[in-house]
Amino acid sequence: MDPTNTELYKLVLHDAPYVIAGYGVLWAALVVYVGMVLRRIMRLEKEVLILGESVERRNAE
Amino acid sequence: MKQLKVAIVLLVVGGLLTTAAFFMAFYTAEVQRFGTITVTEQLDTAYPLQSVSADGFQYGRPWFSQKIFYFHVPVAEASFLVFGVAAFFAIRFLITKRREYDTKSRMAMETSLIFVVLTMITGMLWTRASWGIWWEWEPRLTTYFIMTLLMIAYFVLRNSIEDEERRATYGAVFAIIAFIDAPISFFITRLIPSSHPIVFQSGMASSNLVPFIVAQVGMLMVGYAIYTMRMGEEILYERVEAVKEALED
């Protein structure tokens, strides 16, 4: 490879891990957090349904 | 739930916008330069030659780590804005004493804390790549670090108080006082000498400005979506607790 280009690539490659980590951490954190919230919401919605049925059964009795 | 559907739509649109900004940042945004590099041979490239000396040909050093800017700044600005929303609802709670404002303030604070942590992480990665160090006690970093600690302290304070009304009142007062640090942290680089770059001080090429604005809009959408989802979750949780109590009676 051309030595000057090698020099330029080295400069970019020095920063690359930090740039990749920056974007990676940011996206991963947001996706994981949103996933956790959605899972909790789905669980709570199920719970609301089950409890609603229990209330209806109790009222019918 | 209508609110949840709106949140998911905003999340998808925000996600698409930030992804578009990501590609623009790497494909269309002008490469910024930071310092110079000297090479022995002239490059056969469009990259601008700055000067020629006995040592060789001097070119602007391509500042690849600057690419973090397109996500780091939108996340940071979103953190300030959402923190402002938390302080606003805290004031409304103190005026009205309505519980829903306390919940809104807490949810905004939680959303802001996520953004603050992400700002700190992306900022430290940028600092390491650009300055060669992970941290420097300079004005912007220090005031932002204080803001992070204040936010953590807000949740510690809330968890340490059992009485619901006292917890909400102390939390609201703390959130308002803590928010004073946000404008200080935002403007400090313009008021006293700081090694932290000042965004927009010397203008920005449109190829850099467009991805930044797209990322900013997208990040605000993601922030609002997270806040709405957490609010939805809290409402559901309160409903479940109310039904459980009704069943126990």
Contacts between the chains, C-beta under 8 A, distances in Angstrom:
chain1	res1	chain2	res2	distance
A	2	B	41	7.9
A	3	B	40	7.5
A	3	B	41	7.3
A	4	B	39	4.5
A	4	B	40	7.1
A	4	B	41	5.0
A	4	B	43	5.6
A	5	B	43	7.7
A	7	B	37	7.0
A	7	B	39	5.7
A	8	B	37	7.7
A	8	B	39	7.8
A	8	B	43	7.6
A	8	B	62	6.9
A	11	B	37	6.6
A	11	B	61	6.3
A	11	B	62	6.0
A	11	B	64	7.3
A	12	B	62	6.1
A	12	B	64	4.7
A	14	B	64	8.0
A	14	B	129	7.4
A	15	B	63	7.8
A	15	B	64	3.9
A	15	B	65	4.1
A	15	B	129	4.6
A	15	B	130	8.0
A	16	B	64	6.6
A	18	B	65	5.7
A	18	B	68	7.2
A	18	B	125	4.4
A	18	B	126	7.0
A	18	B	128	5.8
A	18	B	129	3.8
A	19	B	64	6.2
A	19	B	65	6.0
A	19	B	67	5.1
A	19	B	68	5.8
A	19	B	125	7.7
A	19	B	129	7.2
A	21	B	125	5.4
A	22	B	68	4.5
A	22	B	71	6.7
A	22	B	72	7.0
A	22	B	121	7.5
A	22	B	122	4.5
A	22	B	125	4.5
A	22	B	126	6.9
A	23	B	22	6.7
A	23	B	68	7.7
A	23	B	71	6.3
A	25	B	118	7.4
A	25	B	121	5.4
A	25	B	122	7.2
A	25	B	125	7.8
A	26	B	71	5.6
A	26	B	75	6.8
A	26	B	118	5.3
A	26	B	121	7.5
A	26	B	122	6.0
A	29	B	114	7.3
A	29	B	117	7.7
A	29	B	118	6.0
A	29	B	121	8.0
A	30	B	114	7.8
A	30	B	118	7.6
A	30	B	222	6.6
A	30	B	226	8.0
A	33	B	114	6.2
A	33	B	226	7.2
A	34	B	11	6.6
A	34	B	225	7.9
A	34	B	226	6.7
A	34	B	229	7.2
A	37	B	226	7.3
A	37	B	229	5.0
A	37	B	230	6.2
A	37	B	233	6.0
A	38	B	229	7.2
A	40	B	233	5.6
A	41	B	4	6.8
A	41	B	229	6.9
A	41	B	232	6.3
A	41	B	233	5.1
A	41	B	236	6.4
A	44	B	233	6.6
A	44	B	236	4.0
A	44	B	237	6.0
A	44	B	240	5.9
A	45	B	236	6.6
A	47	B	240	5.1
A	48	B	236	6.4
A	48	B	239	6.0
A	48	B	240	5.9
A	48	B	243	7.2
A	51	B	240	6.4
A	51	B	243	4.3
A	51	B	244	6.7
A	51	B	247	7.0
A	52	B	243	7.1
A	54	B	247	6.1
A	55	B	243	6.4
A	55	B	246	6.9
A	55	B	247	6.6
A	58	B	247	7.0
